[in-house]
Amino acid sequence: MIGLVLAAGAGRRLRPYTDTLPKALVPVGPELDGVSKTVLDMTLANFAEIGLTEAAIVVGYRKEAVYERKAALEAAYGLKLTLVENDKAEEWNNAYSLWCARDVLKRGVILANGDTVHPVSVERTLLAARGDGKKIILALDTVKNLADEEMKVITEEGLGVRRITKLMDPATATGEYIGVTLIEPEAAEELADALRATFERDPDLYYEDGYQELIDRGVTVDVAPIGDVPWVEIDNHDDLAKGREIACLY
């Protein structure tokens, strides 16, 4: 199993930082030797802490910034990094971005969005939930009060996820998917096919819509509640301020 980070997005709501950087490289953490840690740094550190030795990063918007830091990131976290290019990062949504890493999925991955600041306890929770034939396990926040923007999930006992979308009444949701998933190798081909069907239907759809496609095909997608831990998805400057507060905790 290896790590996988989706870091192809532009993050236009974080300008001017993202005028020259992909969202995953916007500074969020404390400065060390004159360099501030980024979401990508923190995610790779989590991967290393749970014993992974390799990770793939899907790049697109301002990909040259990731290429420039690749050697330094490998040295800092002891990970062998492979960069996977998304040729439509500024045109299509992330269902296509994850599909670009379809060959990586065959190795089994812990997938993390490139804009989610979270503790390593999330990865540990996912690893602890493996087994019993589970193929895909979503990290789920069942504590947070939800609003319209969150990626909401409804689960059913014994059946796993029944619905995953932003477009639901928050009061009906079991919790929020935080953007971290464990994907076993056995799920790779069927997930890639579902992702392809999703972006071919509408290039603006999310990879979570690909999960819904899988569920609609009868594939079980499971969840692992992460408990009451600080985390944030960084979409705008308010999120960035919160992310910097949380990053100091880890």
Number of C-alpha atoms within 10 A of each C-alpha: 19 21 26 32 26 24 31 30 29 20 20 14 13 20 15 9 16 19 14 16 22 26 28 29 23 22 20 25 22 15 11 8 5 7 10 14 18 24 27 27 21 23 26 28 19 21 25 20 14 13 12 19 18 20 23 21 25 24 27 23 24 20 21 14 14 23 14 10 11 17 13 11 19 16 10 13 18 17 22 16 19 15 19 23 18 24 15 17 21 12 10 18 19 27 26 27 27 26 24 21 22 17 13 22 27 17 15 21 24 24 24 26 22 29 28 21 31 26 20 18 14 22 24 15 16 23 15 10 17 17 9 6 9 18 19 25 24 26 24 25 23 18 14 13 11 18 14 11 11 18 20 26 25 17 17 11 7 8 13 19 22 16 22 23 19 18 11 18 11 20 11 10 18 19 25 26 23 23 21 22 24 28 25 21 16 16 17 23 14 13 23 23 15 24 30 20 17 25 22 13 10 13 17 15 18 21 22 20 21 26 24 22 20 21 19 13 11 10 19 19 21 23 22 21 19 20 15 10 14 16 18 19 19 25 15 13 13 10 15 20 13 17 25 20 16 19 22 10 10 13
